[in-house]
Amino acid sequence: MPVMSSIDATTTAVALPAELVEAARDAVAHGHAADVPAYVASAVRDKLEIDQLGDLIDALLTFAAGIEPGFPGRSAGGRLSGGAGR
């Protein structure tokens, strides 16, 4: 995992449930990240990648099905309706 330098980092405050904070601290203690901010940054990066892949899959399924944007079978957000949310 790449280490963030202070030059490319932005500080933000995020409220998390206590059990997630404790789990992140435990993960750091077991060597999964250098510190809690690095662990959280990695989790956010992973979530963004999953969302982007989901968007790509939606676009590919739409293309393969020949469904035009705005087709009644699509939700307002552009995703195919009827699927589980992310």
Biopython code that builds the backbone (N, CA, C, O; Angstrom):
import numpy as np
from Bio.PDB.StructureBuilder import StructureBuilder

atoms = [
    (1, "MET", "N", (0.852, -1.177, 0.000)),
    (1, "MET", "CA", (0.000, 0.000, 0.000)),
    (1, "MET", "C", (0.894, 1.235, 0.000)),
    (1, "MET", "O", (1.828, 1.319, 0.797)),
    (2, "PRO", "N", (0.619, 2.202, -0.890)),
    (2, "PRO", "CA", (1.449, 3.406, -0.921)),
    (2, "PRO", "C", (1.273, 4.239, 0.341)),
    (2, "PRO", "O", (0.185, 4.318, 0.912)),
    (3, "VAL", "N", (2.357, 4.850, 0.755)),
    (3, "VAL", "CA", (2.321, 5.720, 1.917)),
    (3, "VAL", "C", (2.029, 7.132, 1.448)),
    (3, "VAL", "O", (2.671, 7.620, 0.517)),
    (4, "MET", "N", (1.057, 7.806, 2.087)),
    (4, "MET", "CA", (0.701, 9.172, 1.708)),
    (4, "MET", "C", (1.680, 10.132, 2.344)),
    (4, "MET", "O", (2.051, 9.978, 3.508)),
    (5, "SER", "N", (2.097, 11.121, 1.578)),
    (5, "SER", "CA", (2.931, 12.161, 2.161)),
    (5, "SER", "C", (2.020, 13.278, 2.651)),
    (5, "SER", "O", (0.864, 13.377, 2.241)),
    (6, "SER", "N", (2.556, 14.118, 3.533)),
    (6, "SER", "CA", (1.747, 15.211, 4.058)),
    (6, "SER", "C", (1.419, 16.224, 2.973)),
    (6, "SER", "O", (0.488, 17.014, 3.130)),
    (7, "ILE", "N", (2.171, 16.214, 1.870)),
    (7, "ILE", "CA", (1.938, 17.159, 0.777)),
    (7, "ILE", "C", (0.647, 16.831, 0.033)),
    (7, "ILE", "O", (-0.075, 17.743, -0.369)),
    (8, "ASP", "N", (0.342, 15.550, -0.159)),
    (8, "ASP", "CA", (-0.829, 15.182, -0.951)),
    (8, "ASP", "C", (-2.016, 14.747, -0.087)),
    (8, "ASP", "O", (-2.973, 14.175, -0.609)),
    (9, "ALA", "N", (-1.974, 15.003, 1.200)),
    (9, "ALA", "CA", (-3.060, 14.603, 2.085)),
    (9, "ALA", "C", (-3.899, 15.812, 2.495)),
    (9, "ALA", "O", (-3.377, 16.911, 2.682)),
    (10, "THR", "N", (-5.189, 15.592, 2.629)),
    (10, "THR", "CA", (-6.114, 16.593, 3.129)),
    (10, "THR", "C", (-6.733, 16.050, 4.404)),
    (10, "THR", "O", (-7.120, 14.883, 4.466)),
    (11, "THR", "N", (-6.826, 16.887, 5.410)),
    (11, "THR", "CA", (-7.407, 16.459, 6.678)),
    (11, "THR", "C", (-8.911, 16.689, 6.659)),
    (11, "THR", "O", (-9.395, 17.730, 6.215)),
    (12, "THR", "N", (-9.640, 15.681, 7.155)),
    (12, "THR", "CA", (-11.085, 15.789, 7.281)),
    (12, "THR", "C", (-11.502, 15.024, 8.529)),
    (12, "THR", "O", (-10.806, 14.106, 8.963)),
    (13, "ALA", "N", (-12.610, 15.393, 9.089)),
    (13, "ALA", "CA", (-13.130, 14.683, 10.265)),
    (13, "ALA", "C", (-14.309, 13.825, 9.829)),
    (13, "ALA", "O", (-15.183, 14.270, 9.085)),
    (14, "VAL", "N", (-14.314, 12.596, 10.302)),
    (14, "VAL", "CA", (-15.378, 11.659, 9.965)),
    (14, "VAL", "C", (-15.837, 10.985, 11.248)),
    (14, "VAL", "O", (-15.013, 10.488, 12.017)),
    (15, "ALA", "N", (-17.135, 10.963, 11.484)),
    (15, "ALA", "CA", (-17.685, 10.260, 12.641)),
    (15, "ALA", "C", (-17.931, 8.803, 12.251)),
    (15, "ALA", "O", (-18.613, 8.518, 11.267)),
    (16, "LEU", "N", (-17.373, 7.899, 13.028)),
    (16, "LEU", "CA", (-17.527, 6.468, 12.766)),
    (16, "LEU", "C", (-18.059, 5.779, 14.022)),
    (16, "LEU", "O", (-17.795, 6.224, 15.139)),
    (17, "PRO", "N", (-18.800, 4.704, 13.837)),
    (17, "PRO", "CA", (-19.217, 3.929, 15.009)),
    (17, "PRO", "C", (-17.985, 3.418, 15.758)),
    (17, "PRO", "O", (-16.967, 3.091, 15.147)),
    (18, "ALA", "N", (-18.088, 3.354, 17.068)),
    (18, "ALA", "CA", (-16.962, 2.953, 17.912)),
    (18, "ALA", "C", (-16.380, 1.605, 17.505)),
    (18, "ALA", "O", (-15.164, 1.416, 17.547)),
    (19, "GLU", "N", (-17.234, 0.673, 17.114)),
    (19, "GLU", "CA", (-16.726, -0.656, 16.749)),
    (19, "GLU", "C", (-15.867, -0.611, 15.482)),
    (19, "GLU", "O", (-14.938, -1.407, 15.345)),
    (20, "LEU", "N", (-16.160, 0.308, 14.555)),
    (20, "LEU", "CA", (-15.319, 0.443, 13.361)),
    (20, "LEU", "C", (-13.971, 1.060, 13.703)),
    (20, "LEU", "O", (-12.943, 0.657, 13.158)),
    (21, "VAL", "N", (-13.975, 2.026, 14.595)),
    (21, "VAL", "CA", (-12.715, 2.647, 15.029)),
    (21, "VAL", "C", (-11.846, 1.602, 15.724)),
    (21, "VAL", "O", (-10.649, 1.503, 15.454)),
    (22, "GLU", "N", (-12.449, 0.828, 16.613)),
    (22, "GLU", "CA", (-11.696, -0.216, 17.313)),
    (22, "GLU", "C", (-11.158, -1.261, 16.334)),
    (22, "GLU", "O", (-10.020, -1.711, 16.465)),
    (23, "ALA", "N", (-11.977, -1.643, 15.355)),
    (23, "ALA", "CA", (-11.534, -2.616, 14.354)),
    (23, "ALA", "C", (-10.379, -2.054, 13.519)),
    (23, "ALA", "O", (-9.441, -2.781, 13.193)),
    (24, "ALA", "N", (-10.443, -0.772, 13.175)),
    (24, "ALA", "CA", (-9.353, -0.144, 12.433)),
    (24, "ALA", "C", (-8.082, -0.110, 13.267)),
    (24, "ALA", "O", (-6.994, -0.376, 12.757)),
    (25, "ARG", "N", (-8.214, 0.215, 14.541)),
    (25, "ARG", "CA", (-7.042, 0.220, 15.431)),
    (25, "ARG", "C", (-6.440, -1.178, 15.554)),
    (25, "ARG", "O", (-5.219, -1.337, 15.554)),
    (26, "ASP", "N", (-7.296, -2.179, 15.659)),
    (26, "ASP", "CA", (-6.810, -3.564, 15.717)),
    (26, "ASP", "C", (-6.087, -3.944, 14.429)),
    (26, "ASP", "O", (-5.046, -4.601, 14.467)),
    (27, "ALA", "N", (-6.636, -3.532, 13.294)),
    (27, "ALA", "CA", (-6.000, -3.827, 12.005)),
    (27, "ALA", "C", (-4.610, -3.192, 11.933)),
    (27, "ALA", "O", (-3.663, -3.813, 11.450)),
    (28, "VAL", "N", (-4.494, -1.955, 12.413)),
    (28, "VAL", "CA", (-3.198, -1.275, 12.445)),
    (28, "VAL", "C", (-2.244, -2.026, 13.376)),
    (28, "VAL", "O", (-1.075, -2.219, 13.044)),
    (29, "ALA", "N", (-2.740, -2.445, 14.530)),
    (29, "ALA", "CA", (-1.912, -3.177, 15.492)),
    (29, "ALA", "C", (-1.395, -4.494, 14.904)),
    (29, "ALA", "O", (-0.327, -4.974, 15.283)),
    (30, "HIS", "N", (-2.159, -5.070, 13.981)),
    (30, "HIS", "CA", (-1.751, -6.316, 13.329)),
    (30, "HIS", "C", (-0.973, -6.070, 12.043)),
    (30, "HIS", "O", (-0.713, -7.004, 11.285)),
    (31, "GLY", "N", (-0.598, -4.815, 11.794)),
    (31, "GLY", "CA", (0.270, -4.506, 10.664)),
    (31, "GLY", "C", (-0.406, -4.338, 9.317)),
    (31, "GLY", "O", (0.269, -4.372, 8.289)),
    (32, "HIS", "N", (-1.721, -4.157, 9.292)),
    (32, "HIS", "CA", (-2.426, -4.017, 8.017)),
    (32, "HIS", "C", (-2.309, -2.620, 7.423)),
    (32, "HIS", "O", (-2.634, -2.420, 6.252)),
    (33, "ALA", "N", (-1.856, -1.660, 8.202)),
    (33, "ALA", "CA", (-1.634, -0.282, 7.730)),
    (33, "ALA", "C", (-0.698, 0.393, 8.723)),
    (33, "ALA", "O", (-0.517, -0.064, 9.851)),
    (34, "ALA", "N", (-0.113, 1.493, 8.269)),
    (34, "ALA", "CA", (0.821, 2.229, 9.126)),
    (34, "ALA", "C", (0.114, 2.905, 10.294)),
    (34, "ALA", "O", (0.660, 2.992, 11.394)),
    (35, "ASP", "N", (-1.099, 3.381, 10.050)),
    (35, "ASP", "CA", (-1.871, 4.076, 11.081)),
    (35, "ASP", "C", (-3.339, 4.071, 10.666)),
    (35, "ASP", "O", (-3.681, 3.647, 9.562)),
    (36, "VAL", "N", (-4.206, 4.550, 11.567)),
    (36, "VAL", "CA", (-5.644, 4.536, 11.290)),
    (36, "VAL", "C", (-5.999, 5.395, 10.069)),
    (36, "VAL", "O", (-6.790, 4.942, 9.241)),
    (37, "PRO", "N", (-5.453, 6.616, 9.915)),
    (37, "PRO", "CA", (-5.777, 7.381, 8.705)),
    (37, "PRO", "C", (-5.398, 6.643, 7.412)),
    (37, "PRO", "O", (-6.134, 6.712, 6.428)),
    (38, "ALA", "N", (-4.271, 5.948, 7.406)),
    (38, "ALA", "CA", (-3.881, 5.184, 6.216)),
    (38, "ALA", "C", (-4.853, 4.030, 5.982)),
    (38, "ALA", "O", (-5.180, 3.711, 4.839)),
    (39, "TYR", "N", (-5.313, 3.404, 7.066)),
    (39, "TYR", "CA", (-6.275, 2.305, 6.945)),
    (39, "TYR", "C", (-7.601, 2.808, 6.367)),
    (39, "TYR", "O", (-8.179, 2.181, 5.479)),
    (40, "VAL", "N", (-8.072, 3.941, 6.879)),
    (40, "VAL", "CA", (-9.332, 4.520, 6.388)),
    (40, "VAL", "C", (-9.180, 4.962, 4.930)),
    (40, "VAL", "O", (-10.080, 4.743, 4.121)),
    (41, "ALA", "N", (-8.052, 5.580, 4.595)),
    (41, "ALA", "CA", (-7.819, 6.001, 3.206)),
    (41, "ALA", "C", (-7.848, 4.797, 2.266)),
    (41, "ALA", "O", (-8.401, 4.872, 1.168)),
    (42, "SER", "N", (-7.258, 3.700, 2.696)),
    (42, "SER", "CA", (-7.274, 2.480, 1.890)),
    (42, "SER", "C", (-8.698, 1.962, 1.699)),
    (42, "SER", "O", (-9.063, 1.530, 0.606)),
    (43, "ALA", "N", (-9.499, 2.006, 2.761)),
    (43, "ALA", "CA", (-10.890, 1.547, 2.679)),
    (43, "ALA", "C", (-11.704, 2.427, 1.731)),
    (43, "ALA", "O", (-12.509, 1.922, 0.948)),
    (44, "VAL", "N", (-11.495, 3.733, 1.800)),
    (44, "VAL", "CA", (-12.214, 4.654, 0.908)),
    (44, "VAL", "C", (-11.786, 4.403, -0.536)),
    (44, "VAL", "O", (-12.619, 4.378, -1.442)),
    (45, "ARG", "N", (-10.482, 4.217, -0.743)),
    (45, "ARG", "CA", (-9.971, 3.936, -2.094)),
    (45, "ARG", "C", (-10.599, 2.654, -2.641)),
    (45, "ARG", "O", (-11.014, 2.609, -3.799)),
    (46, "ASP", "N", (-10.669, 1.614, -1.808)),
    (46, "ASP", "CA", (-11.282, 0.351, -2.232)),
    (46, "ASP", "C", (-12.753, 0.538, -2.583)),
    (46, "ASP", "O", (-13.224, -0.008, -3.581)),
    (47, "LYS", "N", (-13.487, 1.306, -1.774)),
    (47, "LYS", "CA", (-14.911, 1.547, -2.031)),
    (47, "LYS", "C", (-15.109, 2.310, -3.336)),
    (47, "LYS", "O", (-16.022, 2.006, -4.104)),
    (48, "LEU", "N", (-14.255, 3.302, -3.588)),
    (48, "LEU", "CA", (-14.350, 4.056, -4.838)),
    (48, "LEU", "C", (-14.110, 3.146, -6.039)),
    (48, "LEU", "O", (-14.796, 3.255, -7.055)),
    (49, "GLU", "N", (-13.136, 2.252, -5.917)),
    (49, "GLU", "CA", (-12.852, 1.319, -7.008)),
    (49, "GLU", "C", (-14.037, 0.390, -7.255)),
    (49, "GLU", "O", (-14.395, 0.133, -8.404)),
    (50, "ILE", "N", (-14.642, -0.112, -6.185)),
    (50, "ILE", "CA", (-15.815, -0.984, -6.322)),
    (50, "ILE", "C", (-16.961, -0.229, -6.996)),
    (50, "ILE", "O", (-17.622, -0.770, -7.882)),
    (51, "ASP", "N", (-17.198, 1.018, -6.581)),
    (51, "ASP", "CA", (-18.262, 1.819, -7.200)),
    (51, "ASP", "C", (-17.987, 2.051, -8.677)),
    (51, "ASP", "O", (-18.901, 1.955, -9.496)),
    (52, "GLN", "N", (-16.731, 2.359, -9.035)),
    (52, "GLN", "CA", (-16.389, 2.594, -10.431)),
    (52, "GLN", "C", (-16.561, 1.322, -11.249)),
    (52, "GLN", "O", (-17.042, 1.373, -12.381)),
    (53, "LEU", "N", (-16.173, 0.186, -10.687)),
    (53, "LEU", "CA", (-16.374, -1.077, -11.389)),
    (53, "LEU", "C", (-17.859, -1.380, -11.560)),
    (53, "LEU", "O", (-18.278, -1.894, -12.597)),
    (54, "GLY", "N", (-18.653, -1.060, -10.542)),
    (54, "GLY", "CA", (-20.103, -1.249, -10.656)),
    (54, "GLY", "C", (-20.693, -0.386, -11.750)),
    (54, "GLY", "O", (-21.564, -0.833, -12.497)),
    (55, "ASP", "N", (-20.223, 0.854, -11.850)),
    (55, "ASP", "CA", (-20.691, 1.735, -12.916)),
    (55, "ASP", "C", (-20.311, 1.185, -14.287)),
    (55, "ASP", "O", (-21.105, 1.248, -15.226)),
    (56, "LEU", "N", (-19.093, 0.645, -14.402)),
    (56, "LEU", "CA", (-18.648, 0.061, -15.672)),
    (56, "LEU", "C", (-19.494, -1.155, -16.029)),
    (56, "LEU", "O", (-19.890, -1.320, -17.182)),
    (57, "ILE", "N", (-19.772, -2.009, -15.043)),
    (57, "ILE", "CA", (-20.616, -3.184, -15.290)),
    (57, "ILE", "C", (-22.006, -2.750, -15.737)),
    (57, "ILE", "O", (-22.557, -3.320, -16.679)),
    (58, "ASP", "N", (-22.579, -1.752, -15.074)),
    (58, "ASP", "CA", (-23.895, -1.246, -15.478)),
    (58, "ASP", "C", (-23.865, -0.764, -16.921)),
    (58, "ASP", "O", (-24.772, -1.061, -17.698)),
    (59, "ALA", "N", (-22.821, -0.018, -17.280)),
    (59, "ALA", "CA", (-22.710, 0.503, -18.648)),
    (59, "ALA", "C", (-22.563, -0.637, -19.647)),
    (59, "ALA", "O", (-23.175, -0.604, -20.714)),
    (60, "LEU", "N", (-21.762, -1.640, -19.318)),
    (60, "LEU", "CA", (-21.591, -2.777, -20.223)),
    (60, "LEU", "C", (-22.882, -3.573, -20.377)),
    (60, "LEU", "O", (-23.232, -3.989, -21.481)),
    (61, "LEU", "N", (-23.590, -3.785, -19.267)),
    (61, "LEU", "CA", (-24.868, -4.510, -19.351)),
    (61, "LEU", "C", (-25.886, -3.724, -20.176)),
    (61, "LEU", "O", (-26.643, -4.296, -20.961)),
    (62, "THR", "N", (-25.891, -2.420, -19.986)),
    (62, "THR", "CA", (-26.806, -1.573, -20.751)),
    (62, "THR", "C", (-26.471, -1.642, -22.233)),
    (62, "THR", "O", (-27.362, -1.773, -23.073)),
    (63, "PHE", "N", (-25.191, -1.555, -22.549)),
    (63, "PHE", "CA", (-24.753, -1.624, -23.945)),
    (63, "PHE", "C", (-25.113, -2.981, -24.540)),
    (63, "PHE", "O", (-25.641, -3.054, -25.650)),
    (64, "ALA", "N", (-24.825, -4.066, -23.797)),
    (64, "ALA", "CA", (-25.089, -5.416, -24.301)),
    (64, "ALA", "C", (-26.582, -5.661, -24.503)),
    (64, "ALA", "O", (-26.975, -6.383, -25.418)),
    (65, "ALA", "N", (-27.411, -5.064, -23.653)),
    (65, "ALA", "CA", (-28.860, -5.255, -23.755)),
    (65, "ALA", "C", (-29.486, -4.311, -24.759)),
    (65, "ALA", "O", (-30.653, -4.470, -25.119)),
    (66, "GLY", "N", (-28.718, -3.321, -25.219)),
    (66, "GLY", "CA", (-29.263, -2.354, -26.154)),
    (66, "GLY", "C", (-30.242, -1.390, -25.521)),
    (66, "GLY", "O", (-31.088, -0.819, -26.209)),
    (67, "ILE", "N", (-30.134, -1.203, -24.207)),
    (67, "ILE", "CA", (-31.042, -0.311, -23.504)),
    (67, "ILE", "C", (-30.513, 1.109, -23.594)),
    (67, "ILE", "O", (-29.358, 1.369, -23.258)),
    (68, "GLU", "N", (-31.340, 2.012, -24.038)),
    (68, "GLU", "CA", (-30.952, 3.414, -24.128)),
    (68, "GLU", "C", (-31.088, 4.089, -22.773)),
    (68, "GLU", "O", (-31.972, 3.735, -21.993)),
    (69, "PRO", "N", (-30.215, 5.070, -22.478)),
    (69, "PRO", "CA", (-30.388, 5.822, -21.229)),
    (69, "PRO", "C", (-31.799, 6.414, -21.155)),
    (69, "PRO", "O", (-32.315, 6.918, -22.153)),
    (70, "GLY", "N", (-32.409, 6.354, -19.997)),
    (70, "GLY", "CA", (-33.761, 6.867, -19.834)),
    (70, "GLY", "C", (-34.833, 5.830, -20.125)),
    (70, "GLY", "O", (-36.022, 6.107, -19.973)),
    (71, "PHE", "N", (-34.420, 4.625, -20.546)),
    (71, "PHE", "CA", (-35.355, 3.541, -20.795)),
    (71, "PHE", "C", (-36.119, 3.244, -19.509)),
    (71, "PHE", "O", (-35.532, 3.315, -18.429)),
    (72, "PRO", "N", (-37.427, 2.908, -19.589)),
    (72, "PRO", "CA", (-38.211, 2.687, -18.374)),
    (72, "PRO", "C", (-37.638, 1.644, -17.422)),
    (72, "PRO", "O", (-37.965, 1.681, -16.236)),
    (73, "GLY", "N", (-36.806, 0.723, -17.876)),
    (73, "GLY", "CA", (-36.232, -0.294, -17.020)),
    (73, "GLY", "C", (-35.041, 0.195, -16.215)),
    (73, "GLY", "O", (-34.433, -0.570, -15.467)),
    (74, "ARG", "N", (-34.706, 1.485, -16.370)),
    (74, "ARG", "CA", (-33.557, 2.033, -15.654)),
    (74, "ARG", "C", (-34.037, 2.946, -14.533)),
    (74, "ARG", "O", (-35.080, 3.591, -14.642)),
    (75, "SER", "N", (-33.267, 2.991, -13.463)),
    (75, "SER", "CA", (-33.604, 3.879, -12.357)),
    (75, "SER", "C", (-33.159, 5.291, -12.691)),
    (75, "SER", "O", (-32.446, 5.506, -13.672)),
    (76, "ALA", "N", (-33.577, 6.255, -11.877)),
    (76, "ALA", "CA", (-33.233, 7.652, -12.104)),
    (76, "ALA", "C", (-31.723, 7.872, -12.054)),
    (76, "ALA", "O", (-31.207, 8.764, -12.727)),
    (77, "GLY", "N", (-31.016, 7.072, -11.268)),
    (77, "GLY", "CA", (-29.565, 7.209, -11.154)),
    (77, "GLY", "C", (-28.816, 6.555, -12.286)),
    (77, "GLY", "O", (-27.586, 6.604, -12.318)),
    (78, "GLY", "N", (-29.527, 5.940, -13.227)),
    (78, "GLY", "CA", (-28.876, 5.331, -14.374)),
    (78, "GLY", "C", (-28.620, 3.845, -14.210)),
    (78, "GLY", "O", (-28.285, 3.178, -15.189)),
    (79, "ARG", "N", (-28.762, 3.312, -13.029)),
    (79, "ARG", "CA", (-28.535, 1.896, -12.820)),
    (79, "ARG", "C", (-29.766, 1.101, -13.272)),
    (79, "ARG", "O", (-30.891, 1.601, -13.266)),
    (80, "LEU", "N", (-29.517, -0.125, -13.655)),
    (80, "LEU", "CA", (-30.646, -0.974, -14.017)),
    (80, "LEU", "C", (-31.486, -1.192, -12.778)),
    (80, "LEU", "O", (-30.956, -1.516, -11.716)),
    (81, "SER", "N", (-32.781, -1.019, -12.900)),
    (81, "SER", "CA", (-33.647, -1.171, -11.730)),
    (81, "SER", "C", (-33.794, -2.640, -11.393)),
    (81, "SER", "O", (-33.635, -3.516, -12.244)),
    (82, "GLY", "N", (-34.101, -2.888, -10.127)),
    (82, "GLY", "CA", (-34.318, -4.245, -9.679)),
    (82, "GLY", "C", (-33.097, -4.872, -9.035)),
    (82, "GLY", "O", (-33.202, -5.948, -8.447)),
    (83, "GLY", "N", (-31.927, -4.224, -9.129)),
    (83, "GLY", "CA", (-30.715, -4.773, -8.537)),
    (83, "GLY", "C", (-30.513, -4.266, -7.131)),
    (83, "GLY", "O", (-31.155, -3.310, -6.694)),
    (84, "ALA", "N", (-29.628, -4.910, -6.445)),
    (84, "ALA", "CA", (-29.299, -4.483, -5.082)),
    (84, "ALA", "C", (-28.437, -3.245, -5.135)),
    (84, "ALA", "O", (-27.591, -3.120, -6.021)),
    (85, "GLY", "N", (-28.632, -2.327, -4.209)),
    (85, "GLY", "CA", (-27.831, -1.107, -4.155)),
    (85, "GLY", "C", (-26.449, -1.376, -3.624)),
    (85, "GLY", "O", (-26.193, -2.397, -2.985)),
    (86, "ARG", "N", (-25.549, -0.430, -3.903)),
    (86, "ARG", "CA", (-24.183, -0.564, -3.402)),
    (86, "ARG", "C", (-24.008, 0.355, -2.258)),
    (86, "ARG", "O", (-22.926, 0.413, -1.672)),
]
sb = StructureBuilder()
sb.init_structure("model")
sb.init_model(0)
sb.init_chain("A")
sb.init_seg("    ")
for serial, (resi, resn, name, xyz) in enumerate(atoms, 1):
    if name == "N":
        sb.init_residue(resn, " ", resi, " ")
    sb.init_atom(name, np.array(xyz, "f"), 0.0, 1.0, " ", f" {name:<3s}", serial, name[0])
structure = sb.get_structure()
